[in-house]
Amino acid sequence: MERVFQKNLICDIKKTFPGCIVLKNDPNYICGIPDLLVLYKDKWAALECKKNINSKKRPHQEHYVDLMNEMSFSRFVHSGNREEVLRELQQTFQS
């Protein structure tokens, strides 16, 4: 289930980036905004959690993930690419 995946992802992010802040965004406030905002030192990232690679994307999600990736770092993350996204996030936060 996506909720369990998201909860475990948040725990791993907090372990990997001590002192970070992980905010869960309200999907009803801005349609398509990514699920999570990760604040770490002077950097930030937005993550849209999906159950798996084939999960349906809601309207505007691709737009916001692309836009926020141009600003900083943003990805769709699911069980199949989780480790890759976490590695990319670590590279971004360390640069």
C-alpha positions in Angstrom: 0.0 0.0 0.0 1.2 3.5 -0.9 0.7 4.8 2.7 3.0 2.2 4.2 5.6 2.8 1.5 5.5 6.5 2.2 5.8 6.0 5.9 8.9 3.8 5.5 10.4 6.2 3.0 10.0 9.1 5.4 11.7 7.1 8.2 14.6 6.2 5.8 15.0 9.9 4.7 15.1 11.0 8.3 17.8 8.4 9.1 19.8 9.3 6.0 19.6 13.0 6.5 19.7 13.7 10.3 18.0 17.0 11.2 16.0 17.2 8.0 12.3 18.2 8.0 9.9 16.1 6.0 6.5 17.7 5.3 3.5 16.0 3.9 1.7 18.2 1.4 -2.1 18.5 1.3 -3.2 17.0 -2.0 -6.4 19.0 -1.9 -4.6 22.4 -1.6 -2.8 22.3 -5.0 -3.9 19.5 -7.3 -0.8 17.5 -8.4 1.7 18.9 -5.9 4.2 16.2 -4.8 3.4 14.3 -1.6 6.5 15.2 0.3 8.8 18.2 0.8 12.2 17.4 2.3 14.1 20.3 3.8 17.8 19.7 4.5 20.3 22.3 5.4 20.1 24.8 2.6 18.5 22.4 0.1 15.1 21.0 -0.6 13.5 18.2 -2.6 9.9 17.2 -3.5 8.9 13.5 -3.8 5.7 12.1 -5.3 5.1 8.6 -3.9 3.5 5.9 -6.0 2.6 2.3 -5.2 4.5 1.0 -8.2 5.8 2.1 -11.6 2.4 1.5 -13.2 0.4 3.6 -10.7 -1.8 6.2 -12.3 -0.6 9.8 -12.1 -3.1 12.4 -11.0 -3.7 15.5 -13.2 -0.8 18.0 -13.1 1.6 15.7 -11.1 4.1 15.4 -14.0 3.9 19.2 -14.4 4.8 19.8 -10.8 7.5 17.1 -10.5 9.2 18.5 -13.7 8.8 22.2 -12.5 10.1 21.5 -9.0 13.0 19.4 -10.5 14.1 22.4 -12.5 14.0 24.5 -9.3 15.9 21.9 -7.1 15.1 18.2 -7.0 11.9 16.3 -7.6 11.1 12.7 -8.5 8.3 10.1 -8.7 9.4 7.4 -6.2 8.1 3.9 -6.0 9.4 0.5 -4.7 11.2 -0.1 -8.0 13.3 3.1 -8.0 13.4 3.9 -4.3 17.2 3.2 -3.8 18.1 5.1 -7.0 16.1 8.1 -6.0 17.6 8.1 -2.5 21.1 7.9 -4.0 20.3 10.9 -6.3 18.8 12.8 -3.4 22.0 12.2 -1.4 24.1 13.5 -4.3 21.9 16.6 -4.5 22.1 17.3 -0.8 25.9 16.8 -0.7 26.6 19.1 -3.7 
